[in-house]
Amino acid sequence: MENIVFGPVISRRFGLSLGVDLSPSAKQCNFDCLYCELEGKRAMAKMEEVLELEVLVQSVLKALRQNPKIDVLTITANGEPTLYPYLFEFMEAIKPYVPSNVATLILSNGSRFGHKEVQRALCLFDIVKFSLDGADTESFLRVDRPHRDISLGGILEGIRDFAKIYHGELVAEVLLVEGVNDTASNIQSIVKFLQQISVSRIDLGTIDRPPAHKANALSYEQLSMIAREFEGMYVSLPLRKQDMDFMGLAYSKEALIEFIARRPVSVSEALILFEKATLERLEILLHEGKISRKKVANLEFYTLKREK
């Protein structure tokens, strides 16, 4: 049971994270995603090996006492964490012991957001992150390879229903695979849906770890172009070592304002995108009050100064 809690690790999008694996013994998921870094395995409707609730709770409480300076407690699984049948009871038990400066986060594929017992548990989290890799049926089936009982329509309806009752920060992850779900029509369908539910942030990414199945990544430049489609939304792009050459872009103050008006840019991404003089112009714009910095789900962005 020593594999239940792992870290802390530095999360590029959430800060210093202490992870909790609700399925430490095996992959248990209702998807078998093309890009999954775990072994390929048949999608299942429910967990076949269920971690004892008291063991889970005590493991997490012990780890919290040993790691008081984390930014986020991240609930995940070797698979899908909302399949864990005691998710509400687990969160109810640990919530009083999570320090006020530590955010609780769950990483989910979003497939069970329409279930009332899952919604009840998710409402106990400060940040809920869900995946949406395909908003048209063909893309969804090709990339996520769900259990036969799961439909895209049911997923979208469930996410929409949950968004109406949730008061925390809702983050969407869109992971694109070259030639599979990166079509203009699928991306536009995703944008249209996310605009309807007013997510706090979109984490746009691609493959950056060896996948279980044959799948190819998009380049940072391709992702950056696609990010423009999410106009006016907070979009975070992955910062990978191989992308470090894609930097040194020069922008005037006026061009920076136009860029940020179209898509707020994370502080960490700006360090890769812009050359030194442009970064200095960002600071001048901040000082002049023409732009501001805003934290969205533990990640800071440059955004336009909004008039009250």
C-alpha positions in Angstrom: 0.0 0.0 0.0 3.1 2.3 -0.1 2.1 3.2 -3.7 -1.1 5.0 -2.7 0.6 8.3 -2.1 3.4 9.6 -4.3 5.5 12.7 -4.4 5.5 15.6 -3.9 6.3 16.3 -7.5 6.4 19.5 -9.4 3.4 19.9 -11.6 3.9 22.3 -14.5 0.3 23.5 -14.2 -0.6 23.2 -10.5 2.6 23.7 -8.5 4.0 21.3 -5.9 1.7 18.3 -5.9 1.2 15.4 -3.6 -0.5 12.6 -5.5 -3.0 10.0 -4.4 -3.6 6.9 -6.5 -7.0 5.3 -6.0 -6.0 2.3 -8.0 -2.4 1.5 -7.0 -2.4 -2.2 -7.8 -3.6 -2.1 -11.5 -4.9 0.0 -14.3 -8.7 0.3 -13.9 -10.3 2.6 -16.4 -13.5 2.9 -18.6 -11.3 4.2 -21.4 -8.3 2.7 -23.2 -7.0 6.0 -24.6 -4.7 5.8 -27.7 -2.2 8.1 -25.9 -2.3 6.5 -22.5 1.2 6.1 -20.9 0.0 3.0 -19.0 -0.3 -0.4 -20.5 -3.1 -1.0 -23.0 -6.0 -2.7 -21.2 -9.6 -3.5 -21.8 -11.9 -0.7 -20.7 -14.0 -1.7 -17.7 -17.3 -0.3 -16.3 -16.3 -0.6 -12.7 -13.3 -1.3 -10.5 -12.5 -4.9 -10.0 -10.0 -4.3 -7.2 -11.2 -1.7 -4.7 -8.9 -0.1 -2.2 -10.1 -0.3 1.4 -11.4 3.1 2.4 -9.7 3.2 5.9 -6.3 2.3 4.4 -6.7 5.0 1.9 -7.7 7.7 4.4 -5.0 6.9 6.9 -2.3 6.8 4.1 -3.3 10.3 2.9 -3.6 11.8 6.4 -0.1 10.5 7.3 1.3 12.0 4.0 -0.4 15.4 4.7 1.3 15.6 8.1 4.7 14.8 6.5 4.2 17.3 3.6 2.8 20.6 4.9 4.2 22.9 2.2 2.5 21.4 -0.9 0.3 23.5 -3.2 -2.1 20.8 -4.2 -3.4 17.4 -3.2 -4.1 15.6 -6.5 -6.5 12.7 -6.6 -5.8 10.4 -9.6 -5.6 6.7 -10.4 -4.0 4.2 -12.7 -7.2 4.7 -14.7 -10.3 6.7 -13.8 -10.6 7.9 -10.2 -14.4 8.4 -10.3 -14.8 4.7 -10.6 -13.7 4.4 -7.0 -17.0 3.6 -5.2 -16.1 5.5 -2.0 -14.9 8.7 -3.5 -17.4 10.9 -1.5 -16.7 9.1 1.8 -12.9 9.5 1.2 -13.1 13.2 0.5 -15.5 13.8 3.4 -13.0 12.1 5.7 -9.9 14.0 4.6 -11.3 17.4 3.8 -11.1 18.7 7.4 -7.4 17.9 7.6 -6.3 19.5 4.3 -4.6 22.8 5.1 -6.5 25.9 3.9 -3.6 26.9 1.6 -3.7 23.5 -0.2 -6.1 23.0 -3.1 -7.8 19.6 -3.6 -7.7 18.5 -7.3 -9.1 15.5 -9.2 -7.9 14.4 -12.6 -10.8 12.7 -14.4 -11.8 11.7 -17.9 -15.3 13.3 -17.3 -17.2 10.2 -18.3 -19.2 9.8 -15.1 -20.0 13.5 -14.3 -23.7 12.8 -14.9 -23.9 10.4 -12.0 -25.4 12.1 -8.9 -23.1 10.2 -6.5 -20.1 11.3 -8.5 -21.3 14.9 -8.7 -21.7 14.9 -4.9 -18.1 13.8 -4.5 -16.7 16.2 -7.1 -18.3 19.2 -5.4 -15.9 18.6 -2.4 -12.9 19.4 -4.6 -11.4 22.9 -5.1 -10.4 22.1 -8.7 -12.0 19.5 -11.0 -10.1 18.7 -14.2 -11.7 16.6 -16.9 -10.6 15.4 -20.4 -12.3 16.3 -23.6 -10.3 14.9 -26.5 -13.2 14.6 -28.9 -16.5 16.4 -29.2 -17.5 14.6 -32.4 -18.2 10.9 -32.2 -15.6 9.8 -34.7 -12.7 11.6 -32.9 -14.0 10.5 -29.5 -14.1 6.8 -30.4 -10.8 6.9 -32.2 -8.8 8.6 -29.4 -10.5 7.6 -26.2 -11.7 4.0 -27.0 -14.3 3.9 -24.3 -16.3 1.1 -22.7 -19.2 0.0 -24.9 -21.7 1.4 -22.4 -20.3 5.0 -22.7 -21.6 7.5 -25.3 -20.2 10.9 -26.2 -23.7 12.4 -25.8 -24.0 11.1 -22.3 -20.6 12.5 -21.3 -21.3 15.9 -22.7 -24.6 16.1 -21.0 -23.1 15.0 -17.7 -20.3 17.6 -17.9 -22.9 20.2 -18.7 -25.1 19.2 -15.8 -22.2 19.2 -13.3 -20.9 22.6 -14.5 -24.2 24.1 -13.5 -23.9 23.0 -9.8 -20.1 23.2 -9.3 -18.7 26.3 -7.5 -15.0 25.5 -7.7 -12.6 25.9 -10.6 -13.4 23.7 -13.6 -10.4 22.9 -15.9 -10.7 21.1 -19.2 -7.8 19.1 -20.7 -7.7 18.6 -24.5 -5.0 16.2 -25.6 -4.5 16.0 -29.4 -3.0 13.1 -31.4 -1.6 13.9 -34.8 -4.0 12.7 -37.5 -6.6 11.4 -35.1 -8.4 14.2 -33.2 -6.6 17.3 -34.5 -9.1 18.1 -37.3 -10.5 21.6 -37.5 -14.1 20.2 -37.1 -13.3 18.4 -33.9 -11.4 21.4 -32.4 -14.3 23.7 -33.3 -16.8 21.3 -31.7 -14.6 21.2 -28.5 -14.4 25.0 -28.4 -18.1 25.4 -28.9 -18.9 23.0 -26.1 -16.4 24.6 -23.6 -17.8 28.0 -24.3 -21.2 26.8 -23.2 -20.0 25.6 -19.8 -17.6 28.5 -19.0 -14.5 26.5 -17.9 -11.9 28.3 -15.8 -9.0 27.1 -17.9 -8.1 24.8 -20.8 -4.9 22.7 -20.7 -4.1 22.0 -24.3 -1.6 19.3 -24.9 -0.3 16.4 -26.8 1.7 13.2 -26.2 4.8 13.8 -24.2 5.4 10.3 -22.7 5.7 7.0 -24.5 2.1 5.8 -25.2 0.8 2.3 -24.9 -0.5 2.4 -28.5 1.0 3.8 -31.7 0.3 7.6 -31.6 2.2 10.7 -32.6 2.5 14.1 -31.0 1.9 17.6 -32.4 4.6 20.2 -32.2 4.5 23.1 -29.8 4.0 25.4 -32.8 1.0 23.4 -34.0 -0.5 23.6 -30.5 0.1 27.3 -30.3 -1.8 27.8 -33.6 -4.7 25.7 -32.4 -4.8 27.6 -29.1 -5.9 30.7 -31.1 -9.2 28.9 -31.7 -10.0 29.2 -28.0 -10.4 32.9 -28.3 -10.7 34.8 -25.0 -10.2 31.7 -22.9 -7.4 30.9 -20.5 -5.3 28.3 -22.4 -2.2 26.6 -20.9 0.3 25.0 -23.3 2.8 22.3 -22.2 6.3 23.4 -21.7 8.6 20.6 -22.7 12.4 20.5 -23.1 12.1 19.9 -26.8 10.1 23.1 -27.2 12.8 25.3 -25.7 14.1 26.3 -29.1 10.7 27.9 -29.9 11.4 31.1 -28.1 12.6 34.7 -28.7 9.6 36.2 -30.4 9.5 40.0 -30.5 6.3 41.9 -29.9 5.6 45.6 -29.5 3.4 46.8 -26.6 0.4 47.1 -29.0 1.0 43.6 -30.4 1.2 42.2 -26.9 -2.1 43.7 -26.0 -3.7 42.3 -29.1 -2.1 38.8 -28.4 -3.4 38.8 -24.8 -6.8 40.0 -25.8 -7.2 37.0 -28.1 -5.7 34.5 -25.7 -4.4 35.2 -22.2 -0.9 33.7 -21.9 0.5 31.9 -18.8 3.5 33.5 -17.1 5.5 30.3 -17.6 4.7 30.1 -21.3 5.6 33.7 -21.8 9.2 32.9 -20.7 9.4 30.5 -23.7 7.5 32.6 -26.2 9.1 36.0 -25.8 12.5 37.5 -26.1 13.9 39.6 -23.2 12.8 43.0 -24.5 9.3 41.7 -25.0 9.2 40.3 -21.5 10.2 43.8 -20.3 7.4 45.3 -22.3 5.0 43.0 -20.5 6.2 44.3 -17.2 5.8 47.9 -18.4 2.2 47.1 -19.4 1.6 45.6 -16.0 3.0 48.8 -14.4 0.8 51.0 -16.6 -2.3 48.9 -15.6 -3.1 47.9 -19.2 -2.7 44.2 -18.4 -2.9 42.3 -15.2 -1.8 38.9 -13.8 -4.5 36.5 -12.7 -4.2 33.1 -11.0 -6.5 30.4 -12.6 -6.5 27.0 -10.9 -3.0 27.5 -9.5 -1.5 28.8 -12.7 -0.9 32.5 -13.3 -1.7 34.3 -16.6 -1.2 37.6 -18.2 -4.6 38.9 -19.1 -6.2 42.2 -20.1 -7.0 44.7 -17.3 -10.8 44.5 -17.1 -12.8 47.6 -16.4 -15.1 47.4 -13.3 
